[in-house]
Structures are given as C-alpha cells and as structure tokens.
Amino acid sequence: MSKPIILKVDPKRPEIEVIKKAANVVKSGGVIVYPTDTVYGLGADPLNEEAVLRVFRVKERSLSKPLPVLISDLHIGRSFGEFNDRALKLAKRFWPGPLTIVVRKKEHIPSIITGDRKGIGLRIPNYEVTLKLIELCGGAIIGTSANKSGFKASKSAEEALRILNGKVDLILDAGPSPGGVPSTIVDITRDTVKIIRIGPISPQEIEKALGETVEVIPKPPRAKRK
C-alpha cells in the first residue's frame, strides 16, 4: 500500500472541508488515523465489517479483542448499546471526556467489533476536531488507538505515520494530542462495576459519580521493599 494522504487541520479552528475529506474516506470503507482528546485514533466505519476487519489487520490485533467506538452524542450511543441507570449517570457526568463505558451492545451491531462479547465500549470525546469528524461520518467511528497491538498509543500524527505508514489511507494531523493518555474504561454490563483500564478518570471519581464501590481489574503494582 502507498503512503497515506496527510491532511493538516487547525485544532482551534477546524476546517470543515479538510475534515470532510477524512470522513469521506471512512464512509467509502477506508481506514484513517485521526486526533482525539486522549491519543491518536485508528478509525473506520463501525458498521462496515470489512473496514473493521482491516483495522484489526493494521493493528495486528487478535479478533477476540474488542474495539471501542467513538460517538457524537448519547442518541447515537443508544443505537449501539443499552444504557442502564449506571451508564446514564457516568455518561452525564463524564461525557464528553476520557471515559469509555462498556454497555450491552444492540443485536444489530456487528459482533466483530466486540470480539463476540456482549459488551461494547462507547465514548464521546471532548475535542472539536474529533466531534466534527464523527458527525460527518454519520455519528460513529471506530476509536481504537493508532498503534500496533501491545505497543504504546501514538500521541502525534508523526508517531502514527512511523508505525502505520503504508497501512492506512489517510492521516488527519492536528498536532500533538492534548491528553496523551488513553481513556479510562469502565464495564457496567455485570452486577459489579469493573474498571478494566485506568486512565485520566480515577476509580474514586467513578465511585463518587455512581455512589457505590467499583472493582479495579488492573491492580496497581506493589511497592518494592527496601
């Protein structure tokens, strides 16, 4: 595959025509790299199974591992997953922002996105460029980090190009990502709320928003004895 198209966009005054070109690539079944409020993302149409499969190939990711989806608003989110009281509390408190909420997916959503699991990770980003892109794509885009599976997420278009050159169709460059840390992921599909990745939003903030104790799966490392 040839070198991707690289389009620069001003994060403070996003040029709609530039973002529209990136959205058109997504709508035509392509795979792009784009900026978010956390890290750079690897995007495709979540309802196009061939495009989603290509994302897995680009990342060299196992099909058993789910891919998150970025959405433009809660209405779109409800078309992808079931929002119970817990999910609504978290969405109202932390969206838009760096929290991915895993809810039960709707039946019509391709199971390839979720690795055949019942839950789907959804998030509304707090970044104008990303929101404009998602809206122009129809309200949703695959939101996995722009990297190879198991490696650090790209914090800039340059990093993504170095890692994924020749594997994606277009890179939307808005400069360094403002956050630099992948989102916190919370799973509310079971009786117990579980945090499966710690990011910018702490377990304590989630407990405060829900008014209940949550389980943290990635246990912090124990301090070494001197």
C-alpha positions in Angstrom: 0.0 0.0 0.0 1.2 3.5 -0.8 2.0 6.3 1.7 -1.2 7.7 3.2 -2.6 11.1 2.4 -1.7 13.5 5.2 -4.1 16.4 5.9 -3.3 19.1 8.5 -6.1 20.7 10.4 -6.1 23.5 12.9 -7.4 22.2 16.3 -8.5 25.6 17.4 -10.3 26.5 14.1 -11.0 23.2 12.4 -11.5 23.5 8.6 -14.7 21.6 7.8 -13.6 20.9 4.2 -10.4 19.2 5.4 -12.3 17.1 7.9 -14.9 16.2 5.3 -12.2 14.6 3.1 -11.2 12.4 6.0 -14.9 11.5 6.7 -15.4 10.6 3.0 -12.5 8.1 3.3 -14.2 6.5 6.3 -17.6 6.4 4.6 -16.1 4.8 1.5 -14.7 1.9 3.6 -11.2 3.3 4.3 -9.1 3.3 7.4 -7.7 6.6 8.8 -5.6 8.0 11.7 -7.2 10.9 13.5 -6.6 13.1 16.6 -8.7 12.8 19.8 -8.7 14.4 23.2 -6.6 11.4 24.6 -4.3 9.9 21.9 -4.4 9.4 18.1 -7.1 7.0 16.9 -7.4 4.4 14.2 -10.8 4.9 12.6 -13.2 3.1 10.2 -17.0 2.8 9.8 -18.1 0.5 12.7 -21.0 -0.9 10.6 -18.7 -1.9 7.7 -17.4 -5.3 8.7 -14.7 -5.4 6.0 -13.4 -2.0 7.2 -13.4 -3.1 10.8 -11.6 -6.3 9.9 -8.9 -4.2 8.2 -8.5 -2.2 11.4 -7.6 -5.5 13.2 -5.1 -6.3 10.4 -3.5 -2.9 10.6 -3.1 -3.1 14.4 -2.1 -6.8 14.2 -4.7 -7.4 16.9 -6.5 -10.6 17.8 -10.1 -10.8 16.7 -11.0 -11.8 20.2 -10.2 -8.3 21.5 -13.0 -5.7 21.2 -12.7 -2.3 19.5 -14.2 0.8 21.1 -16.5 3.1 19.2 -16.5 6.9 19.5 -19.9 8.5 19.1 -21.2 12.1 18.5 -24.0 12.0 21.2 -26.0 9.9 23.6 -28.7 9.4 21.0 -26.2 7.6 18.7 -24.9 5.8 21.7 -28.3 4.3 22.4 -28.4 2.9 18.9 -25.2 0.9 19.7 -25.8 -0.2 23.2 -28.2 -0.4 26.2 -27.9 2.4 28.7 -29.0 1.5 32.2 -29.1 3.9 35.2 -25.3 3.4 35.9 -24.4 4.1 32.3 -26.5 7.2 32.2 -25.0 8.5 35.4 -21.5 8.1 34.1 -22.3 9.5 30.6 -23.9 12.6 32.1 -21.0 13.1 34.5 -18.0 12.4 32.2 -19.1 12.8 28.6 -17.7 14.4 26.6 -14.4 13.2 28.1 -11.9 10.4 28.6 -14.2 7.7 29.8 -15.1 4.6 27.8 -18.3 3.0 29.1 -18.8 -0.7 28.2 -22.6 -1.3 27.9 -24.5 -4.3 26.4 -24.5 -4.0 22.6 -27.6 -3.9 20.5 -28.3 -7.1 18.5 -27.7 -5.4 15.1 -24.2 -4.3 15.9 -21.6 -6.5 14.2 -20.1 -8.9 16.7 -16.6 -8.4 15.1 -16.4 -5.1 16.9 -16.9 -6.7 20.3 -14.8 -9.9 19.8 -18.1 -11.8 20.1 -18.7 -10.4 23.5 -22.0 -8.9 24.8 -20.5 -5.5 25.7 -19.4 -2.6 23.5 -17.2 0.3 24.6 -18.6 3.7 23.8 -17.2 7.2 24.3 -17.9 10.8 23.4 -14.6 12.7 23.0 -14.0 16.2 24.2 -12.2 17.5 21.2 -13.8 19.6 18.4 -11.8 18.1 15.5 -12.9 14.6 16.5 -16.5 15.5 17.1 -16.8 17.2 13.7 -15.2 14.1 12.1 -17.6 11.8 13.9 -20.6 13.9 12.9 -19.5 13.9 9.2 -19.0 10.1 9.4 -22.7 9.7 10.4 -22.3 9.7 14.2 -19.8 6.9 15.0 -16.3 5.8 14.2 -14.0 3.0 15.5 -11.9 4.6 18.3 -9.0 2.2 19.0 -5.6 3.8 19.5 -3.3 4.3 16.4 -0.6 1.7 17.1 0.2 -1.9 16.8 -1.4 -4.1 19.4 0.6 -4.3 22.7 2.6 -1.1 22.0 2.1 2.5 23.2 -0.5 4.6 21.6 0.6 7.3 19.2 0.4 10.9 20.6 1.1 12.6 17.3 0.5 12.1 13.6 4.2 11.7 13.1 4.3 8.8 15.6 1.3 7.1 13.9 2.9 7.6 10.4 6.1 6.0 11.6 4.2 3.0 13.0 1.5 2.6 10.4 3.0 4.0 7.2 1.6 2.2 4.2 -1.2 0.6 6.2 -3.8 3.4 6.4 -5.4 5.6 3.7 -5.2 9.0 5.4 -3.8 10.7 8.5 -5.6 13.8 9.9 -2.9 15.8 11.6 -3.9 18.3 14.4 -0.6 18.4 16.2 0.2 16.6 19.5 -2.8 15.1 21.2 -3.8 17.3 24.2 -4.3 14.3 26.6 -1.6 11.8 25.7 -3.2 9.1 27.9 -5.8 6.5 26.7 -9.2 6.8 28.3 -10.4 5.1 31.5 -12.5 2.0 30.6 -15.4 1.0 32.9 -17.6 -2.1 32.4 -21.1 -1.8 33.7 -22.5 -4.9 31.9 -22.5 -7.1 35.1 -23.8 -6.7 38.7 -20.4 -5.4 39.8 -18.9 -2.3 38.1 -15.4 -3.0 36.9 -12.7 -0.7 35.8 -10.7 -2.6 33.2 -8.2 0.2 32.3 -7.2 3.1 34.5 -6.7 6.4 32.6 -7.4 10.1 33.2 -10.5 9.5 35.3 -9.8 7.8 38.6 -11.7 4.9 40.3 -12.5 7.3 43.1 -14.2 9.7 40.7 -16.3 6.9 39.2 -17.3 5.7 42.7 -18.4 9.2 43.6 -20.5 9.6 40.4 -22.2 6.2 41.0 -22.4 6.3 44.8 -21.0 2.8 45.0 -17.8 0.8 45.2 -16.2 -0.4 42.0 -13.8 -3.2 41.3 -10.4 -2.3 39.7 -9.2 -5.1 37.5 -5.7 -3.7 36.7 -4.3 -3.9 40.2 -1.6 -1.3 40.9 1.9 -2.8 41.4 3.0 -3.4 45.0 5.8 -1.2 46.3 9.1 -2.9 46.4 10.6 -3.5 49.9 13.8 -1.7 50.6 
